[in-house]
Amino acid sequence: MTIILGLDPSLSCTGWGVIRVEGSRIAHIANGEVKTDAKASIVQRLAQLQRELAAAIAAHAPDRAACEEVFVNKNPQSTLKLAQARGAVLAACGMADLVVREHSARGVKKAVVGTGGADKRQVQAMLKVLLPGAQIAGADAADALAVAIADAHTR
């Protein structure tokens, strides 16, 4: 049995999802979102991300983590904020000695839906099939669960 933490980093709302993998079976454990206040300083927002993810890691004791690879936005400021949020997320994993595997957005979609060109609705529909009964906190938590499932399918 392996417990995988999936992560979808963002400064405004980082999604996280935890699954249990036993052979070819996947089960939902938990998911959530860390939403930060846009009016708070960048330092406060990054600290909140790291603190809340550290709490989720402590609560669910994953064996490893999986994170969506960073992509470059057209807006350099957006790319920088994403990179900083990703750094806080990875630091929380590092503090817990978790190995973090990275997956491209296209690879996640291919692993979950079967095509790298799938849209968010298709991914969310497939999550309902793969994780029946799971109450998903929101779109970012759904993306994080998809990352965890992709990691389970590709390893």
Buried (B, 14 or more C-beta within 10 A) or exposed (E): EEBBBBBBBBBBBBBBBBBBBEEEEBBBBBBBBBBBEEEEEEEEBBBBBBEBBBEBBEEBEBEBBBBBEBEEEEEEEEBEBBEBBBBBBBBBBEEBEBEBBBBBBBBBBBBBBEEEEBEEEBBBEBBEEBBEEBEBBBBBBBBBBBBBBBBBBEE
